[in-house]
């Protein structure tokens, strides 16, 4: 999908923030739509069906959390990517944001170049919107071959245990997306009996040891993601 076809909805009650972020993203070639509160955001999202929503949390009339929950309950917007951009960076605020249905949580202040980089990472997931995962994924210099259950990093081929591979493949299928712990358990282990409550943590630790610690990010109290 070309940049000029991508719609981004910016939601913030501070006009200066909308102007600065809007300008930088427009310069990148994206279509920009704006709203000044959660109520406007819901209406605009339903009207425009944006690919990405970047939304503040604390706003008048309706805050970002409530707006996110409403948008997540709207079937035609189930593929829309939502990230909060807010000065509230406490752990409990981030957990609340993910529980409301956000895909990511970005703390203010943030430099325009870094924000653009994060936006590009989030938008890479649009390639997976059809729900079909390709047989081979490439992320952070790692090739992940689902057909042969192997990975290649720095020219070296590795074969991982099945659950480690499936966990890696799941996280790599949408770089930048935070996968909640219950979602990981459901998609990787399904109805299998889980021995111990830290099964995911153990598998992530093993992947970090084999592939690299900097690839994986832990979102405290929520889950894990692979950096794009």
Wavefront OBJ file of the C-alpha trace (Angstrom):
o trace
v 0.000 0.000 0.000
v 1.332 3.428 -0.964
v 1.764 6.124 1.678
v -0.697 8.460 -0.031
v -3.380 5.784 0.390
v -2.837 5.477 4.147
v -5.130 7.491 6.439
v -3.932 8.481 9.899
v -6.321 9.968 12.452
v -4.638 12.253 15.004
v -6.568 12.900 18.210
v -5.428 15.486 20.762
v -6.998 18.458 22.535
v -3.842 20.538 22.055
v -3.873 22.285 18.622
v -0.078 22.668 18.662
v 0.394 18.908 18.990
v -1.982 18.239 16.110
v -0.214 20.827 13.974
v 3.327 19.566 14.630
v 2.573 15.858 14.275
v 0.216 16.442 11.362
v 2.814 18.479 9.505
v 5.551 15.871 9.917
v 3.338 12.975 8.859
v 1.954 14.945 5.922
v 5.530 15.565 4.797
v 5.989 11.796 4.820
v 3.095 11.473 2.376
v 0.307 10.196 4.642
v -3.302 11.416 4.607
v -3.963 13.166 7.923
v -7.324 13.592 9.653
v -7.692 15.276 13.051
v -10.039 15.298 16.041
v -9.820 17.235 19.313
v -11.481 14.799 21.720
v -12.573 11.185 22.060
v -16.136 11.835 20.937
v -14.944 13.446 17.711
v -12.430 10.634 17.277
v -15.127 7.947 17.341
v -17.272 9.838 14.822
v -14.318 10.554 12.543
v -13.058 6.971 12.732
v -16.453 5.610 11.693
v -16.648 8.122 8.844
v -13.097 7.831 7.475
v -12.084 4.268 8.453
v -8.416 5.211 9.098
v -5.570 2.718 8.970
v -3.936 4.156 12.100
v -5.190 6.245 15.027
v -2.706 8.176 17.196
v -4.631 9.327 20.251
v -4.070 11.247 23.475
v -5.516 9.833 26.707
v -6.590 12.863 28.742
v -9.122 14.838 26.680
v -12.425 16.659 27.300
v -15.895 15.205 26.593
v -14.549 11.665 26.159
v -11.066 10.459 27.033
v -8.889 8.285 24.826
v -9.467 5.091 26.790
v -13.243 5.233 26.350
v -12.914 6.201 22.702
v -10.552 3.278 22.097
v -12.990 0.825 23.704
v -15.853 2.079 21.510
v -13.747 1.898 18.346
v -12.645 -1.643 19.213
v -16.315 -2.665 19.434
v -17.011 -1.302 15.931
v -16.739 -4.233 13.445
v -15.742 -2.130 10.427
v -12.786 -0.762 12.415
v -11.413 -4.064 13.690
v -8.312 -3.773 11.489
v -7.536 -0.188 12.530
v -4.263 0.137 14.441
v -4.508 2.298 17.574
v -1.649 3.780 19.576
v -1.838 6.171 22.491
v 0.499 9.175 22.482
v 0.395 10.610 25.972
v 2.391 12.196 28.766
v 1.065 9.532 31.142
v 3.792 6.903 31.113
v 3.062 5.083 34.378
v 2.921 1.292 34.173
v -0.713 1.198 35.284
v -1.676 3.713 32.585
v 0.002 1.620 29.914
v -1.710 -1.543 31.146
v -5.069 0.275 31.081
v -4.328 1.413 27.532
v -3.634 -2.092 26.300
v -6.684 -3.406 28.147
v -8.776 -0.795 26.318
v -7.610 -2.308 23.026
v -4.608 -0.214 22.015
v -1.859 -1.781 19.928
v 0.916 0.402 21.315
v 1.594 3.151 23.847
v 4.002 6.000 23.082
v 5.125 8.458 25.764
v 5.345 12.217 25.235
v 7.480 14.120 24.562
v 8.816 12.392 21.467
v 10.961 13.747 18.653
v 9.216 13.848 15.248
v 11.757 11.535 13.601
v 11.297 8.887 16.282
v 7.513 9.168 16.056
v 7.669 8.722 12.282
v 9.836 5.642 12.791
v 7.281 4.200 15.208
v 4.434 4.987 12.810
v 6.224 3.159 9.999
v 6.738 0.164 12.274
v 3.055 0.052 13.191
v 1.969 0.392 9.576
v 4.096 -2.577 8.492
v 1.406 -4.714 10.048
v -1.038 -3.659 7.342
v 0.642 -6.278 5.150
v -0.809 -8.958 7.422
v -4.381 -7.627 7.434
v -5.701 -10.454 5.298
v -5.136 -12.779 8.253
v -2.837 -15.074 6.280
v 0.697 -15.409 7.498
v 3.324 -15.993 4.842
v 5.488 -19.099 4.986
v 8.615 -17.003 5.492
v 9.027 -13.884 7.596
v 11.966 -11.495 7.732
v 12.481 -9.171 10.685
v 15.561 -7.545 12.194
v 17.875 -9.485 9.895
v 16.322 -12.810 10.847
v 14.624 -15.110 8.328
v 11.939 -17.329 9.830
v 10.921 -20.294 7.663
v 7.617 -21.781 8.816
v 7.738 -24.649 6.332
v 10.959 -26.086 7.755
v 10.695 -24.707 11.297
v 14.083 -23.047 11.087
v 15.546 -19.567 11.326
v 18.586 -17.967 9.725
v 20.510 -15.204 11.472
v 23.806 -13.755 10.274
v 24.094 -16.622 7.806
v 23.747 -19.217 10.549
v 20.858 -21.672 10.434
v 19.150 -22.672 13.681
v 16.408 -25.156 14.403
v 14.281 -24.216 17.410
v 12.007 -26.381 19.543
v 8.459 -26.199 18.234
v 6.981 -23.911 20.909
v 9.926 -21.510 20.805
v 9.568 -21.318 17.037
v 5.817 -20.740 17.157
v 6.217 -18.030 19.786
v 8.896 -16.311 17.706
v 6.797 -16.619 14.550
v 3.753 -15.139 16.264
v 5.646 -12.099 17.568
v 7.431 -11.602 14.229
v 4.167 -11.788 12.274
v 3.329 -8.263 13.434
v 6.460 -6.304 14.402
v 5.678 -3.559 16.883
v 2.422 -5.130 18.073
v 2.205 -5.962 21.760
v 0.868 -9.486 22.161
v -0.891 -9.944 25.481
v 0.018 -12.973 27.555
v -3.417 -14.595 27.227
v -3.312 -14.104 23.439
v 0.107 -15.773 23.273
v -1.092 -18.695 25.390
v -4.149 -19.115 23.194
v -2.328 -18.964 19.843
v 0.824 -20.882 20.756
v -0.374 -23.376 23.361
v -4.119 -23.435 22.681
v -5.916 -25.965 24.848
v -2.728 -27.653 25.977
v -2.067 -27.910 29.685
v 0.388 -25.246 30.836
v 2.785 -26.307 33.566
v 3.536 -23.247 35.696
v 2.479 -19.649 35.230
v 5.784 -18.454 33.768
v 5.856 -20.676 30.697
v 5.914 -17.727 28.299
v 8.684 -15.989 30.249
v 10.849 -19.101 30.128
v 10.425 -19.445 26.358
v 11.162 -15.742 25.814
v 14.311 -16.080 27.913
v 15.495 -18.997 25.796
v 14.800 -17.063 22.583
v 16.751 -14.093 23.916
v 19.701 -16.346 24.681
v 19.668 -17.879 21.196
v 18.694 -14.909 19.019
v 19.493 -11.737 20.925
v 18.124 -9.858 23.901
v 17.559 -6.565 22.067
v 15.012 -8.015 19.633
v 12.335 -8.641 22.254
v 10.612 -6.030 24.413
v 8.735 -6.813 27.605
v 5.678 -4.663 28.341
v 5.358 -5.032 32.091
v 2.042 -6.494 33.152
v 0.871 -6.921 29.556
v 2.997 -9.093 27.271
v 5.744 -9.014 24.653
v 6.578 -7.607 21.253
v 9.346 -7.743 18.663
v 10.803 -4.409 17.689
v 10.393 -3.587 14.007
l 1 2 3 4 5 6 7 8 9 10 11 12 13 14 15 16 17 18 19 20 21 22 23 24 25 26 27 28 29 30 31 32 33 34 35 36 37 38 39 40 41 42 43 44 45 46 47 48 49 50 51 52 53 54 55 56 57 58 59 60 61 62 63 64 65 66 67 68 69 70 71 72 73 74 75 76 77 78 79 80 81 82 83 84 85 86 87 88 89 90 91 92 93 94 95 96 97 98 99 100 101 102 103 104 105 106 107 108 109 110 111 112 113 114 115 116 117 118 119 120 121 122 123 124 125 126 127 128 129 130 131 132 133 134 135 136 137 138 139 140 141 142 143 144 145 146 147 148 149 150 151 152 153 154 155 156 157 158 159 160 161 162 163 164 165 166 167 168 169 170 171 172 173 174 175 176 177 178 179 180 181 182 183 184 185 186 187 188 189 190 191 192 193 194 195 196 197 198 199 200 201 202 203 204 205 206 207 208 209 210 211 212 213 214 215 216 217 218 219 220 221 222 223 224 225 226 227 228
